[in-house]
Amino acid sequence: MVDAWLDLEPMTREQIEDHTGDWVSVIIKAIDALDTALDEGAKVTVRRHFRHFRSQVGRRFRRVDLELLTLSQELQKIGESLDLLLRNFR
């Protein structure tokens, strides 16, 4: 797990570095807690913090996925209106 975390941790930080919001601070806290647990070598604590990290990242992914779906539906409605408008001008 430590080897995977050496790759995963910087990739995660890179993905969130230009963002703001409560979700960013929650994920950063989860990353920091997992880093600390890994440094201490407490396997049970590492597992708990990794589950928490994975949960927070999963929540963010689902939230972004839902926002993308909502945006896509809104764009489809706009596209349908534009299509109707263009048909009336032909």
N, C-alpha and C positions, 0 to 999 in steps of 0.2 A: 504494500500500500504506500509506503514511503516513496518508492521510486515513481509510482503513478502521480503522487501528490506533487513531486518536484516538477512535473510537466503541467499538471492541472492548475496548480495555484497561480503561476504567472499568466497562464492563458486566461484564467477567470478575471484576474486583476486588470489585464489588458482590455478585456471586453467591457468592463464597467468603469474604466478610468475617466471617460469623458461624460459620464452621466451624473445626475444629481437625483436626490429623492430619498425618502425613507428606506426604500428597498435596497439602495446602494449601501447605506450604513449597516443594515441588517446583514447583508452578505459579507461585508468587510469584517464585521464582528465575528461572524461564523468562521471566516478564513483565519483570522487572528487566533481565535480560540483553538482551532484545529492545529495551527502551527505550534502553539504553546504545548498542547497535549502531545504532539509528536516529539517535540524537544524533550519533554519530561519522560517519554517512553511508556506512558500509562495506556495499555491496550484498551481497557474498558472505556476510558475517557476518550481515546481517539475514536473508537467506534461511535460513541454517542455524539461527539462533535461532527464526525463525518456525516452521520445520518441527518443531523440538523442542517449542515451545509447543503447536502443534497436536497433536502426538503425545501429550503429557501430558494435555491436555484430553480427547482422544479416549479415552485409557485410563481416565480417571475416568468419562467418560460410559458406557463399556462396563461398568465395575464397578458403577455405580449401576443400570444396566439389568439386569444379572444379579441384583443384590440384590433389585430390585423383582420380577423374575420368580420368584425363590425365595420371597419373602414372599407373593406372589400364590398360588403353589402350596400353601403352608402354610395360608393362609386358606381355600383351597378345601377342603382336607382337614378343617379345623375346621367349615366350613359343612356338609359332608356328614355329619359326626358329629352336629352339632346337628339337622340335618334328620331323621336316623334317630331320634334321641332324641325329637324332637317327634312323630313319627309313632307312636311307642310310647305316648304319653300321650293320644292322641285317642280 
